Amino acid sequence: MDPAAPPSRPVSEPVGSKTTKQTVIAVRRWTASLCSLRVTRDPAFRFTAGHYARLGLADAGGTVVTRPMSIASAPFQPHLDFLCTLVEGGELSSRLATCAPGDAAWIDRASYGFLTLPGVAPGPDLWMLATGTGIAPFLAMLEEPATWSRFERIVVVLSVRHADELASADAVAAFERDPSTAPGPARLAFLPVVTREPGATRLARRIPEMLEDGTLADAANLPIDVARSRVLTCGNPAMAREVRRILSARGFATARRATPGTMLFENYWHDRGAVVAVQEAPPPTA
């Protein structure tokens, strides 16, 4: 993350006790529209890998805009990492574009979400399907040794428009290149997908298409079967809907309050100029 930064800006804390005031530690700008943000973590803040937090940043006048963002760091780490897409004209995006170490940030005291491994039924194979910044919760999960001990095979599929956006998943690619760096015994396969630069990656079509016709399974040399596969999907809501349709036809089911699922989802969309996360809540028990 970039060590150099302009002087921090004065900000005022929002009224109320639901947030804690934190400090931006580092900013890494992967591309003109993709950045990682690292902030301090309140000692009392607790979350499960896959959860999201509400992140707030202030403008020069002290007005704070808050959005839900998936946490990309692991629960045992002393900081919080977020992977953010900058959207032209977005209220939060304008703050992210100029954010620098030393700036103030606000984090809700609670974490949220249901895209977590405790909600996944037992099975040997874990598939993680992501578009863009949907890789963030999976980065958190892959930092945890328990993930690597629970599953035998892990397949991570990340689809982006341009090749430089794959840089945010460098840690995932490193686990595949050198399995000795992984925090557990599972074998990992990383399947990068670039859709708008022909030839940039071996796989170049949309995730649902490749899921349905068997391309993903062939690329990983691993079948996607309800008896052994568990599928987590995070990203574009249209992609998530299609994946749900395909998997449902194969017998996969989402989690219920008393029953772990064989597939779990989180959707991202643009909300007033920021990319935010919305996770599915398990339906009420009948």
C-alpha positions in Angstrom: 0.0 0.0 0.0 1.2 3.5 -0.8 3.3 5.0 2.0 3.2 8.5 0.6 0.2 10.7 1.3 -0.8 14.3 1.5 -1.6 15.8 5.0 -4.8 14.4 6.6 -8.0 16.4 6.5 -9.9 17.5 9.6 -13.2 15.7 10.0 -16.0 15.6 12.6 -17.4 12.4 14.1 -21.0 11.6 13.3 -23.4 11.9 16.2 -24.4 8.6 17.8 -22.8 5.5 19.4 -23.2 2.9 16.7 -19.8 3.7 15.1 -16.2 3.9 16.2 -13.8 6.5 14.8 -10.9 4.8 13.1 -7.8 5.9 11.1 -6.9 5.0 7.5 -3.6 3.2 7.7 -2.9 2.7 4.0 -4.4 3.0 0.5 -3.4 0.8 -2.5 -4.6 1.9 -5.9 -4.7 -1.1 -8.1 -6.2 0.7 -11.1 -7.8 4.1 -11.7 -11.1 2.7 -10.5 -10.1 0.0 -8.0 -8.4 0.5 -4.6 -7.8 -1.3 -1.3 -8.3 0.6 2.0 -6.8 -0.5 5.3 -8.1 1.0 8.5 -7.5 0.5 12.2 -9.8 -1.9 14.0 -11.5 -1.3 17.3 -10.4 -4.0 19.8 -14.0 -4.8 20.5 -15.0 -5.2 16.8 -15.8 -8.9 16.0 -16.8 -10.5 12.7 -16.7 -13.8 10.8 -14.9 -14.1 7.5 -17.4 -13.2 4.8 -19.1 -10.5 6.8 -19.4 -6.9 5.7 -19.1 -3.7 7.8 -20.5 -0.2 7.3 -17.6 2.0 6.3 -17.8 5.8 6.5 -15.6 8.5 5.1 -15.8 12.3 5.4 -15.4 15.0 2.8 -13.4 18.2 3.5 -16.5 19.8 5.1 -16.9 16.9 7.6 -19.9 15.3 6.0 -19.7 11.5 6.4 -21.0 9.0 3.8 -21.4 5.4 4.9 -21.8 2.3 2.8 -21.7 -1.5 3.5 -18.4 -3.1 2.3 -17.3 -6.7 2.6 -14.2 -7.1 4.8 -11.2 -8.5 2.9 -9.0 -9.1 6.0 -9.2 -12.1 8.4 -10.9 -11.9 11.8 -7.5 -12.5 13.5 -5.8 -9.5 11.9 -5.6 -6.3 13.9 -6.8 -4.1 11.0 -9.7 -4.1 8.5 -9.2 -4.2 4.7 -11.8 -3.2 2.1 -11.7 -3.6 -1.7 -13.5 -0.8 -3.4 -14.6 0.2 -6.9 -14.7 3.9 -7.6 -17.8 4.9 -9.5 -17.9 8.2 -11.4 -20.0 10.8 -9.5 -20.4 8.6 -6.4 -20.5 10.2 -3.0 -18.3 7.6 -1.3 -16.2 7.2 -4.5 -15.2 10.8 -4.4 -13.9 10.3 -0.9 -12.1 7.1 -1.8 -10.4 8.8 -4.7 -8.6 11.3 -2.4 -8.4 9.2 0.7 -4.9 9.0 2.3 -3.2 7.5 5.4 -4.1 9.5 8.5 -7.7 10.3 7.4 -10.5 9.4 9.6 -12.9 6.6 9.0 -16.0 5.3 10.8 -16.9 1.7 11.3 -20.2 0.4 12.7 -19.7 -1.5 15.9 -21.6 -4.5 14.4 -20.7 -6.7 11.4 -23.3 -8.2 9.1 -24.0 -10.9 6.6 -24.6 -14.6 5.9 -22.0 -15.4 3.3 -19.9 -17.4 5.9 -18.6 -20.9 6.1 -20.6 -21.8 9.2 -23.6 -21.6 6.9 -22.2 -24.1 4.4 -23.0 -27.8 4.6 -20.2 -30.4 4.9 -18.5 -31.4 1.6 -15.0 -31.8 0.3 -14.9 -29.2 -2.5 -15.4 -25.4 -2.1 -16.1 -23.2 -5.1 -15.8 -19.4 -4.8 -17.3 -17.5 -7.8 -16.7 -13.8 -7.8 -16.9 -10.8 -10.1 -14.9 -7.6 -9.5 -14.7 -6.7 -5.8 -16.8 -9.7 -5.0 -13.5 -11.4 -4.3 -13.2 -9.5 -1.0 -15.0 -11.9 1.4 -13.1 -14.8 -0.2 -9.8 -13.1 0.5 -10.8 -13.0 4.2 -11.8 -16.7 4.2 -8.6 -17.8 2.5 -6.5 -16.2 5.3 -8.0 -18.6 7.8 -6.3 -22.0 8.4 -9.8 -23.5 9.2 -10.9 -23.0 5.6 -7.9 -25.0 4.3 -8.4 -27.7 6.9 -12.1 -28.1 6.3 -12.0 -28.6 2.5 -9.9 -30.8 0.3 -10.1 -28.7 -2.9 -10.8 -25.0 -3.2 -11.5 -23.4 -6.6 -11.5 -19.6 -6.9 -13.0 -18.0 -10.0 -12.6 -14.3 -10.5 -14.1 -12.5 -13.5 -13.1 -9.0 -14.3 -13.3 -6.8 -17.4 -9.7 -5.9 -17.7 -6.5 -7.8 -16.8 -5.1 -5.2 -14.5 -8.1 -5.7 -12.2 -6.8 -9.3 -11.4 -4.0 -7.7 -9.3 -6.4 -7.5 -6.3 -6.3 -11.4 -6.2 -2.5 -11.7 -6.3 -2.6 -13.5 -2.9 -4.9 -16.2 -4.4 -2.7 -16.7 -7.4 0.3 -17.0 -5.0 -1.4 -19.8 -3.1 -1.7 -21.8 -6.4 1.8 -21.1 -7.5 3.4 -22.1 -4.2 1.1 -24.3 -2.1 3.6 -24.2 0.7 2.5 -20.6 1.5 -1.1 -21.7 2.1 -2.3 -21.8 5.7 -3.6 -25.4 5.4 -3.5 -28.7 3.4 -6.3 -28.1 0.8 -5.3 -27.8 -2.8 -6.3 -24.5 -4.5 -7.0 -23.8 -8.2 -7.3 -20.2 -9.3 -9.3 -19.5 -12.5 -8.9 -15.9 -13.6 -11.4 -14.6 -16.2 -11.0 -11.4 -18.3 -14.0 -10.7 -20.4 -13.0 -7.5 -22.4 -9.4 -8.2 -23.4 -9.3 -11.1 -25.8 -6.4 -13.5 -25.1 -5.6 -12.1 -21.7 -6.8 -15.3 -19.9 -7.6 -18.8 -21.1 -11.2 -18.3 -19.8 -13.0 -15.3 -21.2 -16.8 -15.9 -21.1 -19.3 -15.1 -18.3 -19.3 -17.3 -15.2 -22.8 -18.6 -15.6 -22.2 -19.7 -19.2 -19.0 -21.6 -18.2 -20.8 -23.1 -15.2 -23.7 -24.3 -17.3 -21.7 -25.9 -20.1 -19.0 -27.5 -17.9 -16.1 -25.2 -18.9 -15.4 -24.3 -15.2 -15.4 -27.9 -14.1 -13.2 -28.9 -17.0 -10.7 -26.0 -16.3 -10.4 -27.1 -12.6 -10.5 -30.8 -13.4 -13.2 -31.1 -10.7 -16.9 -31.8 -11.2 -19.5 -29.4 -9.7 -21.8 -31.9 -8.0 -24.3 -31.3 -5.2 -23.0 -34.4 -3.4 -19.5 -32.9 -2.9 -19.4 -29.3 -4.1 -20.2 -26.2 -2.0 -20.6 -23.0 -4.0 -20.2 -19.4 -2.7 -21.1 -16.6 -5.1 -20.4 -12.9 -4.7 -20.7 -10.1 -7.2 -22.9 -8.8 -9.9 -26.6 -9.6 -9.1 -27.4 -10.7 -12.6 -24.5 -13.2 -12.5 -25.7 -14.4 -9.0 -29.3 -15.0 -10.3 -28.1 -17.1 -13.2 -25.8 -19.1 -11.0 -28.7 -19.7 -8.6 -30.9 -20.9 -11.5 -28.2 -23.3 -12.8 -27.3 -24.7 -9.4 -30.9 -25.0 -8.2 -31.6 -27.2 -11.3 -28.8 -29.5 -10.1 -30.3 -29.8 -6.6 -28.3 -27.2 -4.7 -30.1 -25.2 -2.0 -29.5 -22.1 0.0 -29.1 -22.1 3.8 -32.1 -22.2 6.1 -31.9 -21.0 9.7 -31.5 -24.6 10.9 -30.0 -26.1 7.8 -26.6 -25.2 6.2 -26.7 -24.6 2.5 -24.9 -26.1 -0.5 -24.9 -22.6 -2.2 -24.7 -19.1 -0.6 -24.9 -15.7 -2.3 -24.0 -12.1 -1.9 -24.9 -9.4 -4.4 -23.1 -6.1 -5.3 -24.7 -3.2 -7.1 -24.2 0.5 -7.6 -26.1 2.6 -4.9 -25.9 6.3 -5.4 -22.5 6.0 -6.9 -20.8 3.4 -4.7 -20.5 -0.3 -5.0 -22.1 -1.9 -2.0 -22.8 -5.4 -0.7 -26.1 -6.9 0.1 -26.2 -10.5 1.5 -29.1 -12.8 1.5 -30.6 -13.5 4.9 -31.9 -17.0 5.5 -35.7 -17.1 5.3 -37.7 -17.4 8.6 -38.2 -20.9 9.8 -41.6 -22.2 8.7 
